[in-house]
Amino acid sequence: MMPDSGLSDKTQRGSVFRGTLWYLGVMAKLRVQSFGVSLDGFGAGTDQSLEHPLGKRGPELMEWFFPTRRFQAMYGQGGGENGTDNGMAEQGFAGIGAWILGRNMFGPVRGPWPDDSWKGWWGDEPPYHAPVFVLTHHRRAPLPMAGGTEFHFVTGGIRDAYERAMEAAGGLDVRVGGGVSTVRQYLEAGLLDELHLAVRPVLLGRGENLFQGLDLDALGYECGPFVPGERAVHMFLRQRA
């Protein structure tokens, strides 16, 4: 039996699992980076679809990212701004060896895969350049893409995806790319080490709320530094030592 630490059972189990990785010499972290959120806590808009992958008004959450040099380079364009927001975006890709995505982040298809025609939102060369583990309830064969990205479809839940991503990352960090439900699940399980939020000065009012019903203090998280950018304030949560 675990001693009473004041943390939830899920958080304690997450801490034990991270401790096991540390014992085995794996010092990698599970990170959320560059996650756009509104001032009222929404990480996606309503009615996500093929036409609205981030939900209605969802792109407003990422308007800090679109002008950056990093974003422009991802899509083969020159120029872009090179300020604080860009620096934060660059940090989100540094030292990442694998990714975890919720199924909605991969595409709008719901239910069993009708075929293998949907290959993501990003064209032939997605921006990940690393193994990507997609959470789903439905089996699908791995999908290799140009540029080193290979999508793996995980039906065993968030811990299975975590273990597989950590192994694939080869000692580098693993980034959770979203969406809101996936980030919430990793927070609740106590598996996330760091969370970088890009807080935008907008009020969505409706959509998917990132923190509703979560007691982050009881889950073992604390506030880190905050950095004002050009179009967002960058705030950090991390596991308490």
C-alpha positions in Angstrom: 0.0 0.0 0.0 1.2 3.5 -0.9 1.7 5.9 2.1 -0.8 8.7 2.3 0.8 11.7 0.6 -2.3 13.8 0.1 -2.2 13.1 -3.7 -4.8 11.1 -5.6 -4.3 7.4 -6.3 -3.9 8.2 -10.0 -1.2 10.8 -9.3 0.7 8.5 -7.0 0.6 5.8 -9.6 2.0 8.3 -12.2 4.7 9.2 -9.8 5.7 5.6 -9.3 5.8 5.0 -13.0 8.0 8.0 -13.6 10.2 6.8 -10.7 10.6 3.5 -12.4 11.7 5.2 -15.6 14.2 7.2 -13.5 15.5 4.0 -11.9 16.0 2.5 -15.4 18.0 5.6 -16.4 15.3 7.3 -18.5 15.3 11.0 -17.5 13.0 12.1 -20.3 9.9 14.3 -19.6 6.4 14.2 -20.8 5.6 17.8 -21.9 2.8 19.9 -23.3 4.2 22.8 -25.3 2.7 25.9 -27.0 -0.9 24.9 -26.0 -3.1 27.9 -26.9 -5.8 28.6 -24.3 -8.3 31.5 -23.9 -8.4 33.7 -20.9 -11.5 31.8 -19.8 -9.8 28.5 -20.0 -10.9 27.0 -23.3 -8.4 25.1 -25.4 -10.7 24.5 -28.4 -13.9 25.9 -29.8 -17.2 24.2 -30.4 -18.2 22.0 -33.4 -14.8 20.6 -34.4 -15.0 19.3 -38.0 -13.1 19.1 -41.3 -13.9 22.8 -41.9 -13.1 23.7 -38.3 -10.3 21.5 -37.0 -9.8 23.6 -33.8 -13.5 24.3 -33.5 -15.3 27.5 -34.2 -13.1 30.4 -33.1 -10.4 27.9 -32.2 -7.8 29.5 -34.5 -8.0 32.6 -32.3 -6.1 30.6 -29.7 -3.2 30.1 -32.1 -2.9 33.6 -33.5 0.3 34.1 -31.4 1.9 31.2 -33.3 0.9 31.9 -36.9 3.2 35.0 -37.4 6.3 33.3 -36.0 9.3 32.3 -38.0 8.9 28.8 -36.7 5.3 28.4 -38.1 6.3 30.0 -41.4 9.3 27.6 -41.8 7.1 24.6 -41.0 5.0 25.3 -44.1 7.9 26.2 -46.4 7.5 29.9 -46.2 10.3 32.5 -45.5 10.2 35.3 -43.0 8.1 35.4 -39.9 8.6 37.2 -36.6 11.6 36.3 -34.4 10.5 37.6 -31.0 9.5 36.0 -27.7 6.5 34.1 -29.2 8.8 32.5 -31.8 11.4 31.6 -29.1 8.6 29.8 -27.1 7.5 28.0 -30.2 11.1 26.9 -31.0 11.4 25.5 -27.4 8.4 23.3 -28.1 10.3 21.3 -30.8 13.7 21.1 -29.0 14.7 17.8 -27.5 11.5 16.0 -28.6 11.9 12.4 -29.6 8.2 11.3 -30.0 4.7 12.7 -29.8 1.3 11.7 -28.5 -1.9 12.9 -30.1 -5.6 12.4 -29.4 -7.5 11.1 -32.3 -9.3 14.4 -33.0 -5.8 16.0 -33.4 -5.1 13.5 -36.2 -8.3 14.0 -38.1 -12.1 14.4 -38.2 -12.9 10.7 -38.8 -15.0 9.2 -36.0 -15.7 5.6 -35.2 -14.0 2.7 -37.0 -11.6 3.7 -39.7 -13.5 3.3 -43.0 -10.2 2.9 -44.9 -6.6 4.3 -44.7 -7.2 7.3 -47.0 -7.1 9.9 -44.2 -3.5 10.7 -43.4 -3.7 13.7 -41.2 -4.2 17.5 -41.7 -0.6 18.2 -42.8 -0.1 16.8 -46.3 2.6 14.3 -47.2 5.2 15.7 -44.8 3.8 16.4 -41.3 5.8 18.7 -39.0 6.6 16.1 -36.4 9.7 14.3 -37.9 9.5 11.6 -35.2 7.2 8.7 -34.2 3.7 9.9 -33.3 1.3 7.8 -31.1 -2.4 8.5 -31.8 -4.9 7.5 -29.2 -7.9 5.7 -30.6 -10.4 2.9 -29.9 -10.0 1.4 -33.3 -7.0 -0.5 -34.8 -5.1 0.7 -37.8 -1.8 -0.2 -39.3 1.2 2.2 -38.8 1.4 5.0 -41.3 4.9 6.1 -42.4 5.1 9.6 -43.9 7.8 11.7 -45.5 10.3 13.5 -43.3 10.6 10.8 -40.6 7.1 11.0 -39.2 5.4 7.6 -38.6 1.9 7.5 -37.0 1.2 4.6 -34.7 -2.4 4.0 -33.6 -2.7 3.0 -29.9 -5.8 1.3 -28.6 -4.4 0.5 -25.1 -5.0 3.9 -23.5 -2.8 6.8 -22.3 -0.3 4.7 -20.3 0.3 2.3 -23.2 0.9 5.3 -25.5 3.2 6.9 -22.8 5.3 3.8 -22.5 5.6 3.2 -26.2 6.4 6.9 -26.9 9.1 7.0 -24.1 10.7 3.9 -25.6 10.6 5.3 -29.1 12.0 8.7 -28.0 15.3 7.1 -27.0 15.9 9.3 -24.0 14.5 12.5 -25.5 11.3 14.1 -24.2 7.8 13.2 -25.4 5.4 16.0 -26.3 1.7 15.7 -25.9 0.2 17.6 -28.8 -3.4 17.7 -27.7 -6.3 17.9 -27.8 -7.9 19.1 -24.7 -9.3 15.7 -23.6 -5.9 14.1 -24.0 -4.1 16.8 -22.0 -6.7 16.5 -19.3 -6.3 12.7 -19.1 -2.5 13.0 -18.7 -2.9 15.7 -16.1 -5.4 13.7 -14.1 -3.1 10.6 -14.2 -0.2 12.7 -12.9 2.0 11.8 -15.8 2.6 15.2 -17.3 5.9 16.8 -16.1 5.5 20.2 -17.7 2.7 22.2 -19.3 3.4 25.4 -21.3 0.2 27.4 -22.0 0.1 30.3 -24.4 -2.7 32.3 -22.9 -4.5 34.5 -25.4 -6.5 37.7 -24.6 -9.7 36.3 -26.0 -12.9 35.0 -24.4 -14.4 32.0 -26.1 -17.3 31.4 -23.7 -17.9 27.9 -25.1 -15.9 24.9 -26.2 -13.6 22.5 -24.5 -12.4 23.8 -21.1 -8.9 22.7 -20.2 -9.1 22.8 -16.4 -12.8 22.6 -15.5 -13.2 20.1 -12.6 -9.5 19.5 -12.1 -7.8 20.2 -8.8 -4.3 20.9 -10.1 -2.9 21.5 -6.6 -4.2 18.2 -5.4 -2.8 16.5 -8.5 0.7 17.8 -7.5 1.2 20.7 -9.9 2.6 24.2 -9.2 3.0 27.4 -11.2 6.3 28.1 -12.9 7.5 31.3 -14.6 5.4 33.4 -16.9 6.8 35.3 -19.9 4.9 38.0 -21.8 5.1 37.6 -25.5 3.9 39.7 -28.4 0.4 38.1 -28.7 0.2 35.7 -25.7 1.4 35.3 -22.1 3.4 32.1 -21.7 2.7 30.4 -18.5 4.1 27.1 -17.1 2.8 24.4 -14.8 5.1 21.6 -13.5 5.1 18.7 -11.1 6.1 19.7 -7.6 9.5 18.3 -6.7 
